[in-house]
Amino acid sequence: MAITDIREFAHLTDADIDALATEFDAIRRDVENSRGPRDARYIHNTIRLQRTLEIVGRIVLLGSRRRSRWLLGTTALSLAKIIENMELGHNVMHGQWDWMNDPEIHSTSWEWDQTGPSAHWKRAHNYEHHTYTNIVGMDEDVGFGILRMTRDEKWRPINLLQPVANVVLALTFEWGIALHDLTAQRIAWEKQLGDGPRPRMSGPDREFVAKAGRQVFKDLVLFPAATGPAWRSTLTANLTANVVRNIWAYLVIFCGHFPDGAEKFTVEQFEDESRGQWYLRQLLGSANITGGRVMDFMTGNLSYQIEHHLFPDLPSNRYREIAARVRALCGKYDLPYTTGPIGRQYMLALRTIHKLALPDTLLRATSDDAPETSSERKFERLRAAAALPALTEDPVTGRRRGLLTALRSHAEHTVAMRRARRRNRQ
């Protein structure tokens, strides 16, 4: 099963974890104390860029019956939708800019250009996902209720359709997220009602229908009609821009949560979790994307998914500088820092999607020792074979021996065992 004891898995003592929490708290404090004009300029410039791209796209689409103008307008509109979704909507609603006390750029007032209501998303994402990150049975974002992403989840025949469901989810990601968030909002609404009478349509359902109706009307009726004779090409441009935005958001989210190295956890681990263990769970349960400043911006700085999960309400433009300090701490405590190019990260996630579509009887590894999910028990064979160094400090270099060293030892031991089996068969 997934990690039940994060301290044992991470090869850290309680004192280590407390010290790590103190260092993470110091990072938060330093950033909070240094927020100011440059951060405000960043978010205002981003808003201006996004709105300029959308206006340019809409104007160009007035002549969208010409292929070149359709392509230019659709590109500008796609970029505007991606920026609004990733760098603005997601981050503003996390409260990253609430410190400015600007009523326009505030988590309580921002409504994003997406099918689902912001209020639904904030409950399902900000609260449930960021509190119960990667806890199997508590974090509904593990597979979004559609995909089996860990062997801790029981295989069902419908999982055979995962490869197809994954493609549908990518193309319609905003709808998938909206319906996922609606389910969470319904549950909370019904709990508030208790045993009282229920209307024919729930409050969350009415909110969803109203928001989705406005989005559909805007994209499929209002803007196409505004372009007159070019309405058909404008309609296809709007649909294309939405699909491009959906696929990009899907890629970023899956690369940050489901490649190898993004660990899963059990409810038992959460029950007595300390502040330091929460930080550690965010660090070990997330993955980053490499690619430079353009990649950072177009992902809403969620290319720093690790830093985002550690500090979800700090300004996204600070994640690059935070990342340098987080990596240094990983080196100090011998912890892995999972990162890689977007293509590699997605192929690892895609491999998990296709592999876990199959029943467990066809899989070799277990939920304790698989590339996509593991637990502290994966090191038992190493200890039994005395292949895991007993010392917590390297006697030659003086460096700490922690999880990263244990993972390397595990990989070396696995390769050695496979070679030994091959020699025996020969």
C-alpha positions in Angstrom: 0.0 0.0 0.0 1.0 3.7 -0.2 3.2 5.4 2.4 1.9 4.8 6.0 5.0 6.2 7.8 6.5 9.2 6.0 9.3 9.5 8.6 10.5 6.0 8.0 10.1 6.3 4.2 12.1 9.6 4.2 14.8 8.1 6.5 14.5 11.2 8.8 14.1 11.4 12.5 11.5 13.5 14.3 14.2 16.1 15.0 15.1 16.2 11.3 11.5 16.8 10.3 11.0 19.5 12.9 14.2 21.2 11.6 13.0 20.9 8.0 9.7 22.5 9.0 11.5 25.4 10.6 13.5 26.0 7.4 10.4 25.9 5.3 8.7 28.3 7.6 11.7 30.6 7.2 11.3 30.6 3.4 7.6 31.5 3.8 8.4 34.3 6.2 11.1 35.8 4.0 8.9 35.9 1.0 5.9 37.3 2.9 8.1 40.0 4.3 9.5 41.0 0.9 6.3 41.1 -1.2 5.9 44.6 -2.7 5.9 46.7 -5.9 7.7 44.3 -8.2 5.2 41.6 -7.4 2.3 44.0 -8.0 3.8 45.0 -11.3 4.1 41.4 -12.3 0.5 40.6 -11.8 -0.8 43.8 -13.3 1.4 43.3 -16.4 0.2 39.8 -16.7 -3.4 40.9 -16.6 -2.7 43.6 -19.3 -0.9 41.0 -21.5 -3.8 38.5 -21.2 -6.5 41.1 -22.0 -4.4 42.5 -24.9 -4.1 39.0 -26.4 -7.8 38.4 -26.1 -8.8 41.7 -27.6 -6.3 41.3 -30.5 -7.6 37.7 -31.0 -11.2 38.9 -31.1 -10.5 41.7 -33.5 -8.5 39.5 -35.9 -11.3 37.0 -35.9 -13.6 39.5 -37.5 -11.8 38.6 -40.7 -11.4 34.9 -39.8 -12.8 33.6 -43.1 -9.2 34.1 -44.3 -7.1 31.1 -43.1 -4.1 33.3 -42.0 -6.4 35.5 -39.8 -8.2 32.5 -38.4 -4.8 31.0 -37.4 -3.5 34.3 -35.9 -6.7 35.0 -34.0 -7.0 31.5 -32.7 -3.4 31.5 -31.5 -3.9 34.8 -29.7 -7.1 33.6 -28.1 -5.6 30.3 -27.1 -2.7 32.1 -25.4 -5.1 34.4 -23.6 -7.2 31.6 -22.3 -4.1 29.6 -21.1 -2.7 32.7 -19.2 -6.1 33.5 -17.7 -6.6 29.9 -16.6 -3.1 29.1 -15.3 -1.3 32.3 -14.2 -4.4 34.4 -13.3 -7.4 32.3 -12.4 -5.6 29.4 -10.6 -3.2 31.6 -8.7 -5.5 34.5 -7.9 -8.1 32.1 -6.4 -5.4 30.6 -4.3 -5.1 33.9 -2.5 -1.6 34.6 -3.8 -2.4 38.3 -4.4 -4.9 38.9 -1.5 -2.1 40.8 0.4 -2.5 43.7 -2.2 -6.1 44.3 -1.0 -7.1 44.9 -4.6 -10.8 44.0 -4.9 -10.3 43.1 -8.6 -7.4 40.8 -8.0 -8.7 38.9 -4.9 -9.5 35.3 -4.3 -13.0 36.2 -3.1 -14.0 38.1 -6.3 -12.2 36.5 -9.2 -14.4 34.4 -11.6 -12.4 32.6 -14.2 -13.1 31.9 -17.9 -14.0 28.3 -17.3 -17.1 26.2 -17.1 -17.1 25.5 -13.4 -17.9 28.2 -10.8 -14.8 29.6 -8.9 -16.5 28.8 -5.6 -16.8 25.1 -6.4 -13.2 24.9 -7.5 -11.8 26.7 -4.5 -13.5 24.2 -2.1 -12.4 21.1 -4.1 -8.9 22.3 -5.0 -7.7 24.8 -2.4 -9.2 23.0 0.6 -9.5 19.3 -0.2 -6.6 18.8 -2.6 -4.1 21.0 -0.9 -5.0 19.7 2.6 -5.2 16.0 1.7 -2.6 16.0 -1.1 -2.2 12.5 -2.6 -3.9 10.7 0.3 -5.7 7.7 -1.2 -9.3 7.9 -0.3 -9.3 11.5 0.8 -7.8 13.4 -2.2 -10.3 13.0 -5.0 -7.7 14.6 -7.4 -5.8 11.3 -7.5 -7.2 10.3 -10.8 -10.1 12.7 -10.6 -12.5 9.8 -9.9 -12.0 8.7 -13.5 -8.5 7.2 -13.7 -6.8 4.6 -11.5 -3.4 6.1 -10.8 -2.2 3.9 -7.9 -2.3 0.2 -7.2 -3.8 1.1 -3.8 -7.1 1.6 -5.7 -9.0 -1.6 -6.4 -9.0 -2.6 -10.1 -12.4 -2.6 -11.8 -13.3 -3.8 -15.3 -14.2 -0.2 -16.3 -10.5 0.6 -15.8 -9.8 -1.1 -19.1 -11.2 2.0 -20.7 -8.6 4.3 -19.1 -6.6 5.0 -22.2 -9.8 6.2 -24.0 -11.1 8.1 -20.9 -7.7 9.8 -20.6 -8.0 11.3 -24.1 -11.6 12.4 -23.5 -10.5 14.0 -20.2 -7.7 15.9 -21.9 -9.9 17.3 -24.6 -12.7 18.3 -22.2 -10.6 19.1 -19.1 -12.5 22.2 -18.0 -15.8 20.1 -18.0 -14.1 17.2 -16.2 -12.8 19.6 -13.5 -16.2 21.4 -13.3 -18.1 18.1 -12.8 -15.5 16.8 -10.4 -15.8 20.0 -8.3 -19.6 20.0 -8.5 -19.6 16.5 -6.9 -17.5 17.8 -3.9 -19.8 20.9 -3.6 -22.9 18.7 -3.6 -21.6 16.6 -0.8 -20.8 19.7 1.3 -24.2 21.2 0.5 -26.1 18.1 1.5 -24.2 17.9 4.8 -25.3 21.4 5.6 -28.9 20.5 4.9 -28.8 17.5 7.3 -32.1 15.7 7.3 -34.1 18.7 6.1 -36.1 18.8 2.9 -34.2 19.1 -0.4 -35.3 21.1 -3.4 -35.5 19.4 -6.8 -32.2 21.0 -7.9 -29.4 21.5 -5.4 -27.8 24.9 -4.9 -24.5 23.7 -6.4 -26.4 22.4 -9.5 -28.0 25.7 -10.0 -24.7 27.5 -9.7 -23.1 25.1 -12.2 -25.9 25.4 -14.8 -25.8 29.2 -14.6 -22.0 29.4 -15.0 -21.8 26.7 -17.7 -24.7 28.4 -19.5 -22.9 31.7 -19.6 -19.7 30.1 -20.9 -21.5 28.2 -23.6 -23.5 31.3 -24.7 -20.4 33.5 -24.7 -18.2 31.1 -26.8 -20.8 29.5 -29.0 -23.3 32.3 -29.6 -22.3 35.8 -28.5 -18.8 36.1 -29.9 -19.5 34.2 -33.2 -22.6 36.4 -33.8 -20.5 39.5 -33.1 -18.3 38.7 -36.1 -21.2 38.6 -38.5 -20.4 36.8 -41.8 -17.4 35.2 -40.2 -19.4 33.5 -37.4 -18.7 29.9 -38.5 -14.9 30.4 -38.5 -15.1 32.3 -35.2 -17.1 29.5 -33.7 -14.4 27.0 -34.7 -11.7 29.3 -33.4 -13.4 29.6 -30.0 -13.8 25.8 -29.8 -10.2 25.3 -30.8 -8.9 27.8 -28.3 -10.9 26.0 -25.5 -9.5 22.6 -26.5 -5.9 24.0 -26.7 -6.4 25.5 -23.2 -7.9 22.2 -21.9 -5.1 20.0 -23.2 -2.4 22.4 -21.9 -3.9 22.6 -18.4 -4.3 18.8 -18.4 -0.7 18.3 -19.4 0.6 20.6 -16.7 -1.6 19.1 -14.0 -0.7 15.5 -14.9 3.0 16.3 -15.2 3.0 17.8 -11.7 1.1 15.1 -9.9 1.5 11.7 -11.6 5.0 11.0 -12.9 7.2 8.5 -11.1 8.4 10.0 -7.8 5.1 11.7 -7.0 4.3 9.5 -4.0 0.9 8.5 -2.6 0.0 8.3 1.1 -2.5 6.5 3.4 -5.1 7.9 5.8 -3.0 6.4 8.6 -0.1 8.7 7.7 -2.4 11.8 7.8 -4.1 11.1 11.2 -1.2 12.1 13.4 0.6 14.3 10.9 2.8 17.1 12.2 3.5 20.4 10.4 6.9 19.1 9.3 5.3 15.9 7.9 2.8 18.0 6.0 5.6 19.9 4.3 7.4 16.6 3.6 4.2 15.1 2.1 3.9 18.1 -0.3 7.5 17.8 -1.3 7.4 14.0 -1.9 3.9 14.1 -3.5 4.7 16.6 -6.3 6.9 16.9 -9.4 8.3 19.8 -11.3 8.8 20.6 -15.0 12.0 22.0 -16.5 11.9 24.3 -19.5 12.9 27.9 -18.7 11.1 31.1 -18.1 8.6 30.8 -21.0 7.6 27.4 -19.8 7.3 28.8 -16.2 5.0 31.6 -17.3 2.8 29.5 -19.6 2.2 26.9 -16.8 1.2 29.7 -14.4 4.5 28.8 -12.7 3.1 25.4 -11.9 6.3 24.1 -13.5 7.3 24.6 -9.8 4.5 22.2 -8.6 6.7 21.3 -5.6 7.0 24.9 -4.5 3.4 25.5 -5.2 2.3 22.7 -2.9 4.7 23.8 -0.2 3.5 27.4 -0.4 0.2 27.6 -2.4 -0.7 31.1 -1.4 2.7 32.8 -2.1 3.0 34.8 -5.3 3.7 32.5 -8.3 6.4 34.8 -9.7 8.5 34.0 -6.6 8.5 30.2 -7.1 11.8 30.3 -9.2 13.7 31.9 -6.3 12.0 29.6 -3.7 12.9 26.6 -5.8 16.6 27.3 -5.4 16.2 27.2 -1.6 14.0 24.1 -1.7 16.6 22.2 -3.8 19.3 23.2 -1.3 17.2 21.8 1.5 16.7 18.6 -0.4 20.5 18.3 -0.8 21.0 19.0 2.9 18.5 16.3 4.0 19.3 13.9 1.2 15.8 14.1 -0.2 14.8 13.6 -3.9 13.6 16.6 -5.9 11.5 15.2 -8.7 11.8 17.2 -11.9 12.2 16.7 -15.6 11.2 17.9 -19.1 7.5 18.0 -19.8 7.7 15.3 -22.4 9.4 12.9 -20.0 7.1 13.7 -17.1 4.0 13.2 -19.2 5.3 9.9 -20.7 5.8 8.5 -17.2 2.2 9.6 -16.2 0.9 8.1 -19.5 2.7 4.8 -18.8 0.9 4.7 -15.4 -2.5 5.4 -17.0 -2.1 2.5 -19.5 -0.4 0.1 -17.1 -3.0 0.5 -14.3 -5.8 -0.1 -16.8 -4.9 -3.7 -16.4 -5.8 -6.0 -13.5 -3.1 -6.5 -10.8 -2.6 -10.1 -11.8 -1.0 -8.9 -15.0 1.4 -6.5 -13.2 4.7 -7.5 -11.7 5.4 -4.8 -9.0 3.2 -4.1 -6.0 1.9 -1.0 -4.4 4.9 -1.1 -2.0 7.4 -1.1 -4.8 6.3 0.2 -8.1 7.6 3.1 -10.2 4.4 5.2 -9.8 3.7 4.4 -6.1 5.6 2.9 -3.2 5.9 2.7 0.6 8.5 2.4 3.3 8.2 -1.4 2.9 10.1 -1.2 -0.5 13.3 -1.0 1.5 12.7 -4.2 3.5 14.6 -6.4 1.0 17.6 -4.1 1.2 17.7 -4.2 4.9 17.4 -8.0 4.9 20.3 -8.2 2.4 22.3 -5.6 4.3 22.4 -3.6 1.1 21.2 -0.4 2.7 23.9 1.5 4.6 23.1 1.5 8.3 25.0 4.7 9.0 23.0 8.0 8.7 26.2 9.8 7.7 28.8 9.0 5.0 32.1 8.4 6.9 34.1 9.7 4.0 32.2 12.8 2.8 30.3 13.5 6.1 27.1 13.9 4.0 23.7 12.8 5.4 22.4 9.5 4.2 18.6 9.8 3.7 15.9 8.9 1.2 17.9 9.8 -1.9 20.7 7.5 -0.9 18.2 4.7 0.0 16.5 5.1 -3.4 19.9 4.8 -5.2 20.8 1.8 -3.2 17.4 0.2 -4.0 17.9 0.8 -7.7 21.4 -0.7 -7.6 20.2 -3.7 -5.6 17.3 -4.3 -8.0 19.7 -4.2 -11.0 22.1 -6.6 -9.3 19.3 -9.1 -8.5 18.1 -9.1 -12.1 21.5 -9.7 -13.4 21.9 -12.6 -10.9 18.6 -14.1 -12.0 19.7 -13.9 -15.6 23.0 -15.6 -14.9 21.2 -18.4 -13.0 18.9 -19.0 -15.9 21.9 -19.3 -18.3 
